[in-house]
Amino acid sequence: MTEKPTSIAEIKKQLAEISDVKDSRIQLWQNDSRKGVQTALNQWQNRLAKKAQLIENYQKMQEFEKLAYLKGYKYIAGIDEVGRGPLAGPVVSAAVILKSDANLVGINDSKQLSQQKRAALLLEIKKQAVAIGVGIIEAEVIDQVNIYEATKLAMQAAIDQLEPQPDFLLIDAMKLANNLPQENLIKGDARSISIAAASIVAKETRDQMMQEFAEVYPGYGFEKNAGYGTKEHLAGLEKFGITAIHRRSFAPIKDM
């Protein structure tokens, strides 16, 4: 009596648990003529390739932290900001010291991730961080000192919250005058796991703030545009005027 072939549904279930390309079942299924089996195998191979690429990217993004550890530094903080360009709301910075054995495969510049992925990674960052600090500089101060200086104030405020304090800084495209050893990296949020972690913390923090501001100041679309000058936001300015969270030094607000 011929043995009944394994169903495609069962093969898919088993593939979800296989990560070894040398698994004996793989060769068996490669010889299976059913189109559904071959499709399932192709999808499995694509998933493995994607996972391998994520691991490779993560290892590359650890290089700056590893170099700092080799130099004897123990508490390496990644620092990033979000919200330099909007017409409304604060600029928010975050500083994150990750555990030396942190495993955050899939982390990247927050702008490259979906909100769902950012939220999931934020939970992991909180679990795998030695310390997290957040610095928030409101629109009024931005208008007083300019956005560049406000960004530096936000970054320093985030660093000041860290406990333990860092002994080395990895900063996204900025240099801070605080006498701490530091390296500033252009597009650091895509090159360093610590900076990427900080970018996610900062973005999720600011996005939540803008959601809350949307309830206080309806009609500007803050829940969707995060304070950037979208068509809806500009229409809201024309209809309802300038709010307390608008940056009065930014065009077109300063001309209104």
VEXPA-788239 format. One record per residue (C-alpha): residue number from 1; residue in one letter; chain; x, y, z. Coordinates in steps of 0.05 Angstrom, whole numbers, plus 5000, padded with zeros to 4 digits. Example, Ala and Ser with C-alpha at 12.3 -4.5 7.8 and 13.67 -1.06 7.14 Angstrom:
2
SITE resi resn chain    x    y    z
SITE    1    a     A 5246 4910 5156
SITE    2    s     A 5273 4979 5143
***
This chain:
256
SITE resi resn chain    x    y    z
SITE    1    m     A 5000 5000 5000
SITE    2    t     A 5028 5068 4979
SITE    3    e     A 5040 5116 5037
SITE    4    k     A 4996 5178 5033
SITE    5    p     A 5040 5241 5020
SITE    6    t     A 5045 5292 5075
SITE    7    s     A 4992 5346 5065
SITE    8    i     A 5015 5415 5041
SITE    9    a     A 4986 5447 5104
SITE   10    e     A 5028 5400 5148
SITE   11    i     A 5090 5414 5106
SITE   12    k     A 5080 5489 5116
SITE   13    k     A 5072 5477 5191
SITE   14    q     A 5137 5438 5194
SITE   15    l     A 5174 5489 5151
SITE   16    a     A 5156 5543 5201
SITE   17    e     A 5198 5505 5252
SITE   18    i     A 5258 5488 5208
SITE   19    s     A 5319 5533 5203
SITE   20    d     A 5371 5482 5180
SITE   21    v     A 5378 5477 5104
SITE   22    k     A 5408 5408 5114
SITE   23    d     A 5345 5381 5147
SITE   24    s     A 5329 5314 5113
SITE   25    r     A 5257 5335 5101
SITE   26    i     A 5278 5392 5056
SITE   27    q     A 5309 5346 5004
SITE   28    l     A 5248 5301 5007
SITE   29    w     A 5202 5359 4994
SITE   30    q     A 5246 5387 4939
SITE   31    n     A 5230 5323 4900
SITE   32    d     A 5156 5332 4912
SITE   33    s     A 5122 5351 4846
SITE   34    r     A 5063 5387 4878
SITE   35    k     A 5063 5461 4861
SITE   36    g     A 5039 5480 4931
SITE   37    v     A 5098 5445 4962
SITE   38    q     A 5148 5481 4917
SITE   39    t     A 5114 5548 4932
SITE   40    a     A 5119 5534 5007
SITE   41    l     A 5193 5516 4999
SITE   42    n     A 5207 5580 4960
SITE   43    q     A 5173 5621 5014
SITE   44    w     A 5213 5585 5068
SITE   45    q     A 5278 5598 5031
SITE   46    n     A 5260 5672 5023
SITE   47    r     A 5245 5677 5098
SITE   48    l     A 5313 5645 5115
SITE   49    a     A 5349 5693 5067
SITE   50    k     A 5314 5753 5097
SITE   51    k     A 5330 5730 5168
SITE   52    a     A 5403 5720 5148
SITE   53    q     A 5405 5790 5119
SITE   54    l     A 5376 5820 5182
SITE   55    i     A 5428 5784 5224
SITE   56    e     A 5484 5808 5178
SITE   57    n     A 5458 5880 5182
SITE   58    y     A 5453 5876 5258
SITE   59    q     A 5524 5851 5264
SITE   60    k     A 5548 5909 5220
SITE   61    m     A 5509 5958 5263
SITE   62    q     A 5545 5933 5325
SITE   63    e     A 5614 5953 5300
SITE   64    f     A 5617 6022 5333
SITE   65    e     A 5595 5994 5400
SITE   66    k     A 5645 5937 5395
SITE   67    l     A 5702 5985 5380
SITE   68    a     A 5683 6027 5440
SITE   69    y     A 5682 5965 5485
SITE   70    l     A 5751 5946 5459
SITE   71    k     A 5776 6015 5480
SITE   72    g     A 5753 6001 5551
SITE   73    y     A 5688 6040 5552
SITE   74    k     A 5632 6007 5591
SITE   75    y     A 5570 6050 5584
SITE   76    i     A 5560 6070 5511
SITE   77    a     A 5501 6115 5498
SITE   78    g     A 5469 6124 5430
SITE   79    i     A 5435 6191 5421
SITE   80    d     A 5385 6214 5368
SITE   81    e     A 5330 6265 5359
SITE   82    v     A 5264 6272 5323
SITE   83    g     A 5223 6333 5306
SITE   84    r     A 5272 6385 5278
SITE   85    g     A 5229 6399 5217
SITE   86    p     A 5157 6405 5241
SITE   87    l     A 5120 6471 5249
SITE   88    a     A 5091 6450 5316
SITE   89    g     A 5109 6410 5377
SITE   90    p     A 5174 6398 5414
SITE   91    v     A 5240 6370 5390
SITE   92    v     A 5252 6304 5427
SITE   93    s     A 5318 6268 5438
SITE   94    a     A 5332 6201 5469
SITE   95    a     A 5395 6170 5497
SITE   96    v     A 5400 6095 5504
SITE   97    i     A 5453 6051 5536
SITE   98    l     A 5442 5980 5513
SITE   99    k     A 5466 5917 5549
SITE  100    s     A 5530 5891 5517
SITE  101    d     A 5494 5827 5497
SITE  102    a     A 5431 5861 5471
SITE  103    n     A 5396 5824 5415
SITE  104    l     A 5353 5871 5373
SITE  105    v     A 5358 5839 5305
SITE  106    g     A 5315 5879 5256
SITE  107    i     A 5329 5946 5289
SITE  108    n     A 5339 6004 5242
SITE  109    d     A 5329 6079 5233
SITE  110    s     A 5259 6092 5261
SITE  111    k     A 5238 6125 5195
SITE  112    q     A 5250 6059 5159
SITE  113    l     A 5204 6019 5205
SITE  114    s     A 5129 6013 5208
SITE  115    q     A 5094 6039 5271
SITE  116    q     A 5077 5967 5290
SITE  117    k     A 5150 5946 5284
SITE  118    r     A 5174 6007 5323
SITE  119    a     A 5125 5992 5379
SITE  120    a     A 5149 5920 5383
SITE  121    l     A 5222 5942 5383
SITE  122    l     A 5208 5994 5436
SITE  123    l     A 5186 5940 5484
SITE  124    e     A 5249 5901 5469
SITE  125    i     A 5293 5962 5478
SITE  126    k     A 5263 5975 5546
SITE  127    k     A 5279 5903 5566
SITE  128    q     A 5350 5904 5539
SITE  129    a     A 5372 5974 5559
SITE  130    v     A 5416 5990 5618
SITE  131    a     A 5387 6061 5618
SITE  132    i     A 5341 6105 5576
SITE  133    g     A 5336 6181 5578
SITE  134    v     A 5289 6228 5541
SITE  135    g     A 5299 6303 5531
SITE  136    i     A 5241 6348 5509
SITE  137    i     A 5249 6420 5487
SITE  138    e     A 5185 6457 5474
SITE  139    a     A 5168 6505 5418
SITE  140    e     A 5177 6567 5461
SITE  141    v     A 5250 6549 5474
SITE  142    i     A 5261 6530 5401
SITE  143    d     A 5239 6600 5382
SITE  144    q     A 5287 6631 5433
SITE  145    v     A 5350 6593 5416
SITE  146    n     A 5338 6563 5345
SITE  147    i     A 5325 6491 5327
SITE  148    y     A 5398 6470 5323
SITE  149    e     A 5414 6494 5393
SITE  150    a     A 5347 6466 5419
SITE  151    t     A 5366 6398 5391
SITE  152    k     A 5432 6400 5429
SITE  153    l     A 5395 6420 5493
SITE  154    a     A 5347 6361 5483
SITE  155    m     A 5404 6313 5472
SITE  156    q     A 5441 6336 5534
SITE  157    a     A 5377 6332 5575
SITE  158    a     A 5368 6260 5553
SITE  159    i     A 5441 6244 5572
SITE  160    d     A 5432 6277 5640
SITE  161    q     A 5375 6229 5656
SITE  162    l     A 5417 6166 5646
SITE  163    e     A 5436 6125 5707
SITE  164    p     A 5490 6102 5704
SITE  165    q     A 5520 6160 5666
SITE  166    p     A 5553 6141 5599
SITE  167    d     A 5628 6142 5589
SITE  168    f     A 5623 6144 5513
SITE  169    l     A 5572 6175 5465
SITE  170    l     A 5551 6155 5395
SITE  171    i     A 5512 6214 5367
SITE  172    d     A 5472 6220 5303
SITE  173    a     A 5506 6277 5263
SITE  174    m     A 5517 6323 5322
SITE  175    k     A 5574 6342 5369
SITE  176    l     A 5560 6361 5441
SITE  177    a     A 5605 6405 5484
SITE  178    n     A 5602 6363 5548
SITE  179    n     A 5674 6336 5551
SITE  180    l     A 5650 6264 5543
SITE  181    p     A 5687 6221 5492
SITE  182    q     A 5642 6217 5432
SITE  183    e     A 5635 6199 5359
SITE  184    n     A 5585 6233 5313
SITE  185    l     A 5560 6190 5256
SITE  186    i     A 5525 6215 5193
SITE  187    k     A 5461 6174 5186
SITE  188    g     A 5480 6141 5252
SITE  189    d     A 5409 6116 5263
SITE  190    a     A 5421 6066 5206
SITE  191    r     A 5493 6050 5226
SITE  192    s     A 5492 6039 5302
SITE  193    i     A 5445 5996 5344
SITE  194    s     A 5449 6046 5402
SITE  195    i     A 5431 6106 5359
SITE  196    a     A 5377 6066 5324
SITE  197    a     A 5348 6048 5392
SITE  198    a     A 5349 6122 5412
SITE  199    s     A 5315 6141 5347
SITE  200    i     A 5258 6093 5361
SITE  201    v     A 5249 6117 5433
SITE  202    a     A 5250 6190 5410
SITE  203    k     A 5200 6179 5353
SITE  204    e     A 5151 6137 5394
SITE  205    t     A 5154 6189 5450
SITE  206    r     A 5142 6248 5405
SITE  207    d     A 5088 6213 5364
SITE  208    q     A 5050 6198 5428
SITE  209    m     A 5057 6271 5449
SITE  210    m     A 5029 6294 5382
SITE  211    q     A 4971 6246 5388
SITE  212    e     A 4954 6279 5455
SITE  213    f     A 4963 6349 5425
SITE  214    a     A 4913 6330 5370
SITE  215    e     A 4859 6323 5424
SITE  216    v     A 4876 6390 5455
SITE  217    y     A 4882 6425 5387
SITE  218    p     A 4835 6391 5337
SITE  219    g     A 4833 6413 5265
SITE  220    y     A 4908 6412 5249
SITE  221    g     A 4915 6337 5238
SITE  222    f     A 4971 6330 5290
SITE  223    e     A 4952 6257 5299
SITE  224    k     A 4971 6243 5227
SITE  225    n     A 5024 6295 5209
SITE  226    a     A 5062 6299 5276
SITE  227    g     A 5065 6375 5267
SITE  228    y     A 5096 6376 5197
SITE  229    g     A 5069 6427 5148
SITE  230    t     A 5019 6384 5110
SITE  231    k     A 4961 6412 5070
SITE  232    e     A 4913 6396 5128
SITE  233    h     A 4959 6429 5179
SITE  234    l     A 4966 6493 5137
SITE  235    a     A 4891 6495 5127
SITE  236    g     A 4882 6489 5202
SITE  237    l     A 4929 6547 5213
SITE  238    e     A 4889 6590 5165
SITE  239    k     A 4823 6571 5198
SITE  240    f     A 4841 6566 5272
SITE  241    g     A 4905 6606 5278
SITE  242    i     A 4970 6594 5316
SITE  243    t     A 4969 6550 5379
SITE  244    a     A 5015 6549 5439
SITE  245    i     A 5055 6491 5410
SITE  246    h     A 5070 6524 5343
SITE  247    r     A 5140 6548 5328
SITE  248    r     A 5132 6622 5315
SITE  249    s     A 5202 6628 5286
SITE  250    f     A 5186 6579 5230
SITE  251    a     A 5157 6600 5163
SITE  252    p     A 5101 6608 5145
SITE  253    i     A 5080 6619 5217
SITE  254    k     A 5128 6677 5229
SITE  255    d     A 5096 6713 5170
SITE  256    m     A 5025 6703 5194
***
